Amino acid sequence: MGSMRLLAAVLALLVSTVTPAHADPRIVGGVVVDDAEEAPWMVALTTPQGHQFCGGALVGPHEVATAAHCVHGRLPGSIVAVGGRLDLRTGGGSTSLVAAFRLVEGYTAPSSGKDIAVLTLSEPMPYRPLPIAASTAYMGGSVGAVYGWGRQAEHDTNKSPLLHKAHLPIVPDEQCAATYPQFDAGSMFCAGYPGGEIDACTDDSGGPFVIDGRLAGIVSWGTGCARPNMPGVYTRVATYLR
């Protein structure tokens, strides 16, 4: 969460001056991704000064899918997309300013759903894009991988400059709804282990949840990081993108 050319009927252009909504997701208990061929579609979102604040996935040469809360309240020209760079301390890969972005009409906050944005890049990126998962991908127990440069513990003050990933099972919708009253199965899904310990965390927001080589989810929201019985909540990408 494959062609973006079909998005026009689904997504509306929305650039707001509202302060970005609460976001609490990062990778806890994961491993370093050391092969660029594993995730050529992975994108870091940074300020022009190089400060990384979210992740995303390349879904077309000029298009990046991320969380709406990552860009809500920002101007497109204040966002830089960085691709082909596993270690953000290096200068490799490609960079492009974001020329525009589209949010789902009516987006207000991650916990209210519709937490997805498609960014249009001013320059194309020469990396393989990530295709979109089918609506049948969200079976409870299915395992996916989440990617990001975020913090590695809930109270950690430093995030990782190295791309990490972690494998997590999808939690059945009924179980997620029992944990989070605001859960909406049409726009969200949960993933995590009963005992916690592995999760996305702060600054992983917008990063991809990948099932069988396809974009199924986007890191959206949750309670803390890797807490027992508190799975992470992801945008159900197949609801919005095809």
Phi and psi restraints in degrees (value plus and minus 20) as a CYANA .aco file:
   3 SER   PHI    -102.8   -62.8
   3 SER   PSI     110.9   150.9
   4 MET   PHI     -97.5   -57.5
   4 MET   PSI     -27.8    12.2
   5 ARG   PHI     -88.5   -48.5
   5 ARG   PSI     -35.3     4.7
   6 LEU   PHI    -110.9   -70.9
   6 LEU   PSI     -18.4    21.6
   7 LEU   PHI     -95.2   -55.2
   7 LEU   PSI     -39.4     0.6
   8 ALA   PHI     -76.8   -36.8
   8 ALA   PSI     -53.6   -13.6
   9 ALA   PHI     -99.4   -59.4
   9 ALA   PSI     -33.7     6.3
  10 VAL   PHI    -127.3   -87.3
  10 VAL   PSI     -57.9   -17.9
  11 LEU   PHI    -128.4   -88.4
  11 LEU   PSI     122.2   162.2
  12 ALA   PHI    -133.9   -93.9
  12 ALA   PSI     124.1   164.1
  13 LEU   PHI     -86.9   -46.9
  13 LEU   PSI     106.8   146.8
  14 LEU   PHI    -167.7  -127.7
  14 LEU   PSI      91.0   131.0
  15 VAL   PHI    -137.9   -97.9
  15 VAL   PSI      93.2   133.2
  16 SER   PHI    -131.0   -91.0
  16 SER   PSI     139.2   179.2
  17 THR   PHI    -123.3   -83.3
  17 THR   PSI      -7.0    33.0
  18 VAL   PHI     -92.6   -52.6
  18 VAL   PSI     126.9   166.9
  19 THR   PHI     -81.9   -41.9
  19 THR   PSI     117.6   157.6
  20 PRO   PHI     -75.6   -35.6
  20 PRO   PSI     122.1   162.1
  21 ALA   PHI     -91.9   -51.9
  21 ALA   PSI     142.3   182.3
  22 HIS   PHI     -71.0   -31.0
  22 HIS   PSI     114.9   154.9
  23 ALA   PHI    -160.0  -120.0
  23 ALA   PSI     109.5   149.5
  24 ASP   PHI    -146.4  -106.4
  24 ASP   PSI      -5.1    34.9
  25 PRO   PHI    -117.3   -77.3
  25 PRO   PSI     126.5   166.5
  26 ARG   PHI    -177.3  -137.3
  26 ARG   PSI     155.6   195.6
  27 ILE   PHI    -119.2   -79.2
  27 ILE   PSI      97.8   137.8
  28 VAL   PHI    -135.0   -95.0
  28 VAL   PSI     114.1   154.1
  29 GLY   PHI      53.4    93.4
  29 GLY   PSI       2.0    42.0
  30 GLY   PHI    -118.0   -78.0
  30 GLY   PSI    -188.7  -148.7
  31 VAL   PHI    -149.7  -109.7
  31 VAL   PSI     137.1   177.1
  32 VAL   PHI     -92.2   -52.2
  32 VAL   PSI     116.9   156.9
  33 VAL   PHI    -108.4   -68.4
  33 VAL   PSI      95.1   135.1
  34 ASP   PHI    -133.1   -93.1
  34 ASP   PSI     -13.8    26.2
  35 ASP   PHI    -142.6  -102.6
  35 ASP   PSI      92.5   132.5
  36 ALA   PHI     -81.7   -41.7
  36 ALA   PSI     -45.2    -5.2
  37 GLU   PHI     -92.6   -52.6
  37 GLU   PSI     -36.8     3.2
  38 GLU   PHI     -89.8   -49.8
  38 GLU   PSI     -57.8   -17.8
  39 ALA   PHI    -158.4  -118.4
  39 ALA   PSI      41.7    81.7
  40 PRO   PHI     -85.4   -45.4
  40 PRO   PSI     -39.5     0.5
  41 TRP   PHI    -105.7   -65.7
  41 TRP   PSI     -24.2    15.8
  42 MET   PHI     -93.0   -53.0
  42 MET   PSI     114.3   154.3
  43 VAL   PHI    -149.0  -109.0
  43 VAL   PSI     118.5   158.5
  44 ALA   PHI    -120.2   -80.2
  44 ALA   PSI     118.8   158.8
  45 LEU   PHI    -121.8   -81.8
  45 LEU   PSI     107.3   147.3
  46 THR   PHI    -152.2  -112.2
  46 THR   PSI     146.0   186.0
  47 THR   PHI     -98.7   -58.7
  47 THR   PSI     147.8   187.8
  48 PRO   PHI     -79.6   -39.6
  48 PRO   PSI     -41.3    -1.3
  49 GLN   PHI    -105.3   -65.3
  49 GLN   PSI     -22.6    17.4
  50 GLY   PHI      75.7   115.7
  50 GLY   PSI     -10.9    29.1
  51 HIS   PHI    -102.0   -62.0
  51 HIS   PSI      95.5   135.5
  52 GLN   PHI     -97.2   -57.2
  52 GLN   PSI     113.4   153.4
  53 PHE   PHI    -149.9  -109.9
  53 PHE   PSI     -33.6     6.4
  54 CYS   PHI    -179.0  -139.0
  54 CYS   PSI     151.5   191.5
  55 GLY   PHI    -135.1   -95.1
  55 GLY   PSI     159.6   199.6
  56 GLY   PHI    -191.1  -151.1
  56 GLY   PSI     156.3   196.3
  57 ALA   PHI    -153.1  -113.1
  57 ALA   PSI     113.7   153.7
  58 LEU   PHI     -90.3   -50.3
  58 LEU   PSI     101.5   141.5
  59 VAL   PHI    -136.2   -96.2
  59 VAL   PSI     -18.5    21.5
  60 GLY   PHI    -191.1  -151.1
  60 GLY   PSI     143.7   183.7
  61 PRO   PHI     -73.8   -33.8
  61 PRO   PSI     -54.2   -14.2
  62 HIS   PHI    -130.0   -90.0
  62 HIS   PSI     -12.4    27.6
  63 GLU   PHI    -150.6  -110.6
  63 GLU   PSI     116.0   156.0
  64 VAL   PHI    -145.9  -105.9
  64 VAL   PSI     110.5   150.5
  65 ALA   PHI    -115.0   -75.0
  65 ALA   PSI     113.5   153.5
  66 THR   PHI    -169.5  -129.5
  66 THR   PSI    -194.2  -154.2
  67 ALA   PHI    -102.9   -62.9
  67 ALA   PSI     123.1   163.1
  68 ALA   PHI     -80.2   -40.2
  68 ALA   PSI     -57.6   -17.6
  69 HIS   PHI     -88.3   -48.3
  69 HIS   PSI     -34.7     5.3
  70 CYS   PHI     -91.6   -51.6
  70 CYS   PSI     -50.1   -10.1
  71 VAL   PHI    -138.1   -98.1
  71 VAL   PSI     -33.1     6.9
  72 HIS   PHI     -79.3   -39.3
  72 HIS   PSI     103.3   143.3
  73 GLY   PHI      72.1   112.1
  73 GLY   PSI     -23.5    16.5
  74 ARG   PHI    -124.0   -84.0
  74 ARG   PSI     134.8   174.8
  75 LEU   PHI    -107.0   -67.0
  75 LEU   PSI     119.2   159.2
  76 PRO   PHI     -70.9   -30.9
  76 PRO   PSI     -62.7   -22.7
  77 GLY   PHI     -88.9   -48.9
  77 GLY   PSI     -26.6    13.4
  78 SER   PHI    -114.9   -74.9
  78 SER   PSI     -14.4    25.6
  79 ILE   PHI    -136.8   -96.8
  79 ILE   PSI     110.7   150.7
  80 VAL   PHI    -134.9   -94.9
  80 VAL   PSI     110.0   150.0
  81 ALA   PHI    -115.4   -75.4
  81 ALA   PSI     111.8   151.8
  82 VAL   PHI    -138.9   -98.9
  82 VAL   PSI     100.5   140.5
  83 GLY   PHI    -139.1   -99.1
  83 GLY   PSI     139.5   179.5
  84 GLY   PHI      47.6    87.6
  84 GLY   PSI       8.0    48.0
  85 ARG   PHI    -155.9  -115.9
  85 ARG   PSI      79.2   119.2
  86 LEU   PHI     -91.8   -51.8
  86 LEU   PSI     -56.0   -16.0
  87 ASP   PHI    -127.7   -87.7
  87 ASP   PSI      91.6   131.6
  88 LEU   PHI     -91.7   -51.7
  88 LEU   PSI     -26.5    13.5
  89 ARG   PHI     -99.8   -59.8
  89 ARG   PSI     -32.9     7.1
  90 THR   PHI    -114.3   -74.3
  90 THR   PSI     153.7   193.7
  91 GLY   PHI    -130.8   -90.8
  91 GLY   PSI      -3.8    36.2
  92 GLY   PHI     -96.3   -56.3
  92 GLY   PSI     159.3   199.3
  93 GLY   PHI      60.4   100.4
  93 GLY   PSI    -178.6  -138.6
  94 SER   PHI    -145.8  -105.8
  94 SER   PSI     130.1   170.1
  95 THR   PHI    -149.2  -109.2
  95 THR   PSI     131.6   171.6
  96 SER   PHI    -173.5  -133.5
  96 SER   PSI     118.2   158.2
  97 LEU   PHI     -89.8   -49.8
  97 LEU   PSI     128.8   168.8
  98 VAL   PHI    -103.6   -63.6
  98 VAL   PSI     102.7   142.7
  99 ALA   PHI    -105.2   -65.2
  99 ALA   PSI     -50.6   -10.6
 100 ALA   PHI    -185.3  -145.3
 100 ALA   PSI     144.9   184.9
 101 PHE   PHI    -167.5  -127.5
 101 PHE   PSI     136.6   176.6
 102 ARG   PHI    -143.1  -103.1
 102 ARG   PSI     114.4   154.4
 103 LEU   PHI    -133.8   -93.8
 103 LEU   PSI     139.4   179.4
 104 VAL   PHI     -88.7   -48.7
 104 VAL   PSI     113.3   153.3
 105 GLU   PHI     -78.9   -38.9
 105 GLU   PSI     111.4   151.4
 106 GLY   PHI      75.4   115.4
 106 GLY   PSI     -18.7    21.3
 107 TYR   PHI     -81.6   -41.6
 107 TYR   PSI     115.9   155.9
 108 THR   PHI    -148.2  -108.2
 108 THR   PSI     -62.5   -22.5
 109 ALA   PHI    -179.9  -139.9
 109 ALA   PSI     134.6   174.6
 110 PRO   PHI     -74.3   -34.3
 110 PRO   PSI     -64.1   -24.1
 111 SER   PHI     -92.1   -52.1
 111 SER   PSI     -26.1    13.9
 112 SER   PHI    -118.6   -78.6
 112 SER   PSI     -19.1    20.9
 113 GLY   PHI      69.9   109.9
 113 GLY   PSI    -194.9  -154.9
 114 LYS   PHI      39.4    79.4
 114 LYS   PSI       7.3    47.3
 115 ASP   PHI    -105.5   -65.5
 115 ASP   PSI      49.9    89.9
 116 ILE   PHI    -168.0  -128.0
 116 ILE   PSI     123.3   163.3
 117 ALA   PHI    -158.9  -118.9
 117 ALA   PSI     127.7   167.7
 118 VAL   PHI    -136.3   -96.3
 118 VAL   PSI     100.5   140.5
 119 LEU   PHI    -114.5   -74.5
 119 LEU   PSI     118.8   158.8
 120 THR   PHI    -123.2   -83.2
 120 THR   PSI     102.7   142.7
 121 LEU   PHI    -106.4   -66.4
 121 LEU   PSI     127.4   167.4
 122 SER   PHI     -94.2   -54.2
 122 SER   PSI     -45.3    -5.3
 123 GLU   PHI    -149.7  -109.7
 123 GLU   PSI     119.2   159.2
 124 PRO   PHI     -90.3   -50.3
 124 PRO   PSI     135.6   175.6
 125 MET   PHI    -129.4   -89.4
 125 MET   PSI     119.6   159.6
 126 PRO   PHI    -109.2   -69.2
 126 PRO   PSI      20.2    60.2
 127 TYR   PHI    -139.6   -99.6
 127 TYR   PSI     134.8   174.8
 128 ARG   PHI     -84.8   -44.8
 128 ARG   PSI     104.9   144.9
 129 PRO   PHI     -97.0   -57.0
 129 PRO   PSI     144.9   184.9
 130 LEU   PHI    -117.5   -77.5
 130 LEU   PSI     100.4   140.4
 131 PRO   PHI     -90.4   -50.4
 131 PRO   PSI     142.8   182.8
 132 ILE   PHI    -110.9   -70.9
 132 ILE   PSI     118.6   158.6
 133 ALA   PHI     -91.3   -51.3
 133 ALA   PSI     136.5   176.5
 134 ALA   PHI     -99.7   -59.7
 134 ALA   PSI     143.1   183.1
 135 SER   PHI     -86.8   -46.8
 135 SER   PSI     -34.0     6.0
 136 THR   PHI    -105.7   -65.7
 136 THR   PSI     -17.5    22.5
 137 ALA   PHI     -99.1   -59.1
 137 ALA   PSI     -28.1    11.9
 138 TYR   PHI    -120.2   -80.2
 138 TYR   PSI      14.9    54.9
 139 MET   PHI     -90.1   -50.1
 139 MET   PSI     117.0   157.0
 140 GLY   PHI     -76.5   -36.5
 140 GLY   PSI     113.5   153.5
 141 GLY   PHI      75.5   115.5
 141 GLY   PSI     -38.4     1.6
 142 SER   PHI     -82.4   -42.4
 142 SER   PSI     119.6   159.6
 143 VAL   PHI    -125.1   -85.1
 143 VAL   PSI     112.6   152.6
 144 GLY   PHI    -148.6  -108.6
 144 GLY   PSI     155.0   195.0
 145 ALA   PHI    -140.2  -100.2
 145 ALA   PSI     112.7   152.7
 146 VAL   PHI    -127.0   -87.0
 146 VAL   PSI     122.3   162.3
 147 TYR   PHI    -144.7  -104.7
 147 TYR   PSI     124.4   164.4
 148 GLY   PHI     158.5   198.5
 148 GLY   PSI     149.6   189.6
 149 TRP   PHI    -128.1   -88.1
 149 TRP   PSI      -1.5    38.5
 150 GLY   PHI     -97.5   -57.5
 150 GLY   PSI    -192.3  -152.3
 151 ARG   PHI     -89.5   -49.5
 151 ARG   PSI     136.3   176.3
 152 GLN   PHI    -129.5   -89.5
 152 GLN   PSI      -7.9    32.1
 153 ALA   PHI    -180.8  -140.8
 153 ALA   PSI     131.6   171.6
 154 GLU   PHI     -77.6   -37.6
 154 GLU   PSI     -58.5   -18.5
 155 HIS   PHI    -123.7   -83.7
 155 HIS   PSI      -5.0    35.0
 156 ASP   PHI     -88.4   -48.4
 156 ASP   PSI     119.4   159.4
 157 THR   PHI    -117.5   -77.5
 157 THR   PSI     -27.3    12.7
 158 ASN   PHI    -140.2  -100.2
 158 ASN   PSI     120.9   160.9
 159 LYS   PHI    -120.9   -80.9
 159 LYS   PSI     146.6   186.6
 160 SER   PHI    -108.0   -68.0
 160 SER   PSI     115.6   155.6
 161 PRO   PHI     -98.5   -58.5
 161 PRO   PSI     -30.4     9.6
 162 LEU   PHI    -119.8   -79.8
 162 LEU   PSI     116.9   156.9
 163 LEU   PHI     -85.8   -45.8
 163 LEU   PSI     110.6   150.6
 164 HIS   PHI    -137.6   -97.6
 164 HIS   PSI     141.3   181.3
 165 LYS   PHI    -160.5  -120.5
 165 LYS   PSI     139.4   179.4
 166 ALA   PHI    -169.0  -129.0
 166 ALA   PSI     123.3   163.3
 167 HIS   PHI    -115.6   -75.6
 167 HIS   PSI     113.8   153.8
 168 LEU   PHI    -160.3  -120.3
 168 LEU   PSI     123.1   163.1
 169 PRO   PHI    -106.7   -66.7
 169 PRO   PSI     126.9   166.9
 170 ILE   PHI     -92.1   -52.1
 170 ILE   PSI     114.9   154.9
 171 VAL   PHI    -109.0   -69.0
 171 VAL   PSI     115.0   155.0
 172 PRO   PHI     -73.9   -33.9
 172 PRO   PSI     124.1   164.1
 173 ASP   PHI     -76.4   -36.4
 173 ASP   PSI     -59.7   -19.7
 174 GLU   PHI     -82.6   -42.6
 174 GLU   PSI     -58.3   -18.3
 175 GLN   PHI     -88.7   -48.7
 175 GLN   PSI     -59.4   -19.4
 176 CYS   PHI     -86.9   -46.9
 176 CYS   PSI     -60.2   -20.2
 177 ALA   PHI     -84.2   -44.2
 177 ALA   PSI     -52.4   -12.4
 178 ALA   PHI     -91.0   -51.0
 178 ALA   PSI     -46.2    -6.2
 179 THR   PHI    -104.2   -64.2
 179 THR   PSI     -62.3   -22.3
 180 TYR   PHI    -141.9  -101.9
 180 TYR   PSI      86.3   126.3
 181 PRO   PHI     -77.5   -37.5
 181 PRO   PSI     -48.5    -8.5
 182 GLN   PHI    -105.4   -65.4
 182 GLN   PSI     -17.8    22.2
 183 PHE   PHI     -81.6   -41.6
 183 PHE   PSI     114.3   154.3
 184 ASP   PHI    -144.7  -104.7
 184 ASP   PSI      89.5   129.5
 185 ALA   PHI     -85.2   -45.2
 185 ALA   PSI     -39.0     1.0
 186 GLY   PHI     -94.9   -54.9
 186 GLY   PSI     -45.2    -5.2
 187 SER   PHI    -141.5  -101.5
 187 SER   PSI     -25.9    14.1
 188 MET   PHI    -158.2  -118.2
 188 MET   PSI     144.6   184.6
 189 PHE   PHI    -169.5  -129.5
 189 PHE   PSI     141.9   181.9
 190 CYS   PHI    -132.7   -92.7
 190 CYS   PSI     133.1   173.1
 191 ALA   PHI    -166.7  -126.7
 191 ALA   PSI     119.3   159.3
 192 GLY   PHI     138.1   178.1
 192 GLY   PSI     154.5   194.5
 193 TYR   PHI    -124.7   -84.7
 193 TYR   PSI     129.1   169.1
 194 PRO   PHI     -74.9   -34.9
 194 PRO   PSI     -56.8   -16.8
 195 GLY   PHI    -105.8   -65.8
 195 GLY   PSI     -18.9    21.1
 196 GLY   PHI      52.7    92.7
 196 GLY   PSI    -156.8  -116.8
 197 GLU   PHI      55.1    95.1
 197 GLU   PSI     -48.3    -8.3
 198 ILE   PHI    -150.4  -110.4
 198 ILE   PSI     110.3   150.3
 199 ASP   PHI    -192.7  -152.7
 199 ASP   PSI     147.8   187.8
 200 ALA   PHI    -104.2   -64.2
 200 ALA   PSI     141.9   181.9
 201 CYS   PHI    -169.2  -129.2
 201 CYS   PSI    -189.1  -149.1
 202 THR   PHI     -76.6   -36.6
 202 THR   PSI     117.4   157.4
 203 ASP   PHI      57.6    97.6
 203 ASP   PSI     -22.1    17.9
 204 ASP   PHI    -106.8   -66.8
 204 ASP   PSI     -29.6    10.4
 205 SER   PHI     -67.2   -27.2
 205 SER   PSI     120.0   160.0
 206 GLY   PHI      65.2   105.2
 206 GLY   PSI     -32.9     7.1
 207 GLY   PHI     -91.3   -51.3
 207 GLY   PSI     140.0   180.0
 208 PRO   PHI    -104.7   -64.7
 208 PRO   PSI     126.5   166.5
 209 PHE   PHI    -130.1   -90.1
 209 PHE   PSI      96.3   136.3
 210 VAL   PHI    -131.8   -91.8
 210 VAL   PSI     108.0   148.0
 211 ILE   PHI    -141.0  -101.0
 211 ILE   PSI     102.2   142.2
 212 ASP   PHI      31.2    71.2
 212 ASP   PSI      22.8    62.8
 213 GLY   PHI      54.4    94.4
 213 GLY   PSI      -0.2    39.8
 214 ARG   PHI    -152.9  -112.9
 214 ARG   PSI     130.0   170.0
 215 LEU   PHI     -97.6   -57.6
 215 LEU   PSI      89.8   129.8
 216 ALA   PHI    -123.8   -83.8
 216 ALA   PSI     -54.3   -14.3
 217 GLY   PHI    -162.1  -122.1
 217 GLY   PSI     146.0   186.0
 218 ILE   PHI    -150.5  -110.5
 218 ILE   PSI     110.8   150.8
 219 VAL   PHI     -77.9   -37.9
 219 VAL   PSI     102.4   142.4
 220 SER   PHI    -141.3  -101.3
 220 SER   PSI     -87.8   -47.8
 221 TRP   PHI    -177.7  -137.7
 221 TRP   PSI    -198.6  -158.6
 222 GLY   PHI     144.6   184.6
 222 GLY   PSI    -196.8  -156.8
 223 THR   PHI    -127.4   -87.4
 223 THR   PSI      92.2   132.2
 224 GLY   PHI      42.7    82.7
 224 GLY   PSI    -178.2  -138.2
 225 CYS   PHI    -155.1  -115.1
 225 CYS   PSI     103.6   143.6
 226 ALA   PHI      40.5    80.5
 226 ALA   PSI      11.3    51.3
 227 ARG   PHI    -100.5   -60.5
 227 ARG   PSI     127.6   167.6
 228 PRO   PHI     -78.3   -38.3
 228 PRO   PSI     117.4   157.4
 229 ASN   PHI      39.0    79.0
 229 ASN   PSI       3.5    43.5
 230 MET   PHI    -150.7  -110.7
 230 MET   PSI      55.9    95.9
 231 PRO   PHI     -86.5   -46.5
 231 PRO   PSI     139.6   179.6
 232 GLY   PHI     -95.8   -55.8
 232 GLY   PSI     130.8   170.8
 233 VAL   PHI    -130.1   -90.1
 233 VAL   PSI     113.2   153.2
 234 TYR   PHI    -142.8  -102.8
 234 TYR   PSI     129.6   169.6
 235 THR   PHI     -89.4   -49.4
 235 THR   PSI     112.1   152.1
 236 ARG   PHI    -101.1   -61.1
 236 ARG   PSI      72.2   112.2
 237 VAL   PHI     -79.5   -39.5
 237 VAL   PSI     -57.3   -17.3
 238 ALA   PHI     -82.9   -42.9
 238 ALA   PSI     -38.1     1.9
 239 THR   PHI     -88.4   -48.4
 239 THR   PSI     -48.8    -8.8
 240 TYR   PHI    -134.0   -94.0
 240 TYR   PSI     -49.5    -9.5
 241 LEU   PHI    -140.6  -100.6
 241 LEU   PSI     131.0   171.0
